[in-house]
Amino acid sequence: MTLWSSIRATILPRGVSDPLNRSVTRSVRSLFRTIANRFDTFEDRDRVMAMLGPISLLALLLSWLALIIGAYWLIYMAVATSSPITAIELSGSSVTTLGTTTTTRGAAALVTYTEAGLGLLIITLLITYLPSIYGAFSRRENGVGLLVVRAGTPPRAVNMLVRFHRINEVGIRLSELWRVWEQWFVDVEETHSTFPILMFFRSPQPGQSWLTAAGVVLDTAAMWVAAIEHPVDPDAQLALRAGFLTLRRLADVSGLTYDPDPAPSDPISISRREFDEALGELAEAGLDVVADRDAAWKAWAGWRVNYDSVLLNLARLVEAPPTPWVSDRSPMRRPAPISRSGRPRWPAGARH
């Protein structure tokens, strides 16, 4: 079980949910959350949670080694010695290859070789695992840093649209942006489902987060498609689809439930008043907001419903920094549906 768990976590290029790894990560997260809740300010809590990812990695390694030591301890009790103390010393000596305790029995000696090999294998797997994690982390944070320039801190969809409008590049530049973020979403889905621990690695700056960046980009694309007058922009719709499918995939890996086939009229966490206020800011800044606000709301909510509950629950899971429309409201935990077709409904006017 331990070897299978370590292979799944470090070698298997596919996002699978492993019970052992998930239990270790959840236990460490619960401990860190308990400690963080003792502080009043987000900055203090963020400093505590910043260690969650690295400590979870260390806890995984220690859990694998502890289980191997425990398993071989039982084997040595059967083939080498009747003393529990001697058996545990023999197991610990073998897995660390220190050789402080040895045995001359033939069968037991062969067992020590297999334990030493497994110990070295697991440590080697973790060492080779680290460059992949930090490479994926670096690529992810490049996108987060670029969003800060465009959407501010904390990021807002309105800020991004207004800034592009003020530099007279709202159409051309946004089309390029959607293509960049579509690739970013694909990369995050592949790396964060293969290495789920990456979700808990926080950004270098306390006010930034990969998840809040994803939510703001999705809200911006949905607002651009639903509420701003412009020629049809398929890149924005493709980025939206890539984005909410990525969040759903990460929710699956994390064990979060959601409705895979929501109706466009299902409730969302954003109120109509908040949406109208956002459109008012856009109109005041000079953007061509659509005249029919009811239709704009229905279209935007029809997009948001595809990722609303998933986004909020993931924000709660990773303790995302306070961000409007992402982590500033309670998650909506919907019951798991009987059928999980995985085919989200598209709002009226959307192109498949």
Secondary structure as UniProt FT lines:
FT   HELIX           2..10
FT   HELIX           19..36
FT   TURN            37..38
FT   HELIX           42..49
FT   TURN            50..51
FT   HELIX           52..79
FT   HELIX           84..95
FT   TURN            96..97
FT   HELIX           106..151
FT   TURN            152..155
FT   HELIX           157..166
FT   TURN            167..168
FT   TURN            170..171
FT   HELIX           172..194
FT   HELIX           196..200
FT   TURN            206..207
FT   HELIX           210..227
FT   HELIX           234..254
FT   TURN            264..265
FT   HELIX           272..284
FT   TURN            285..286
FT   HELIX           293..304
FT   TURN            305..307
FT   HELIX           308..318
FT   TURN            324..327
FT   TURN            348..349
//
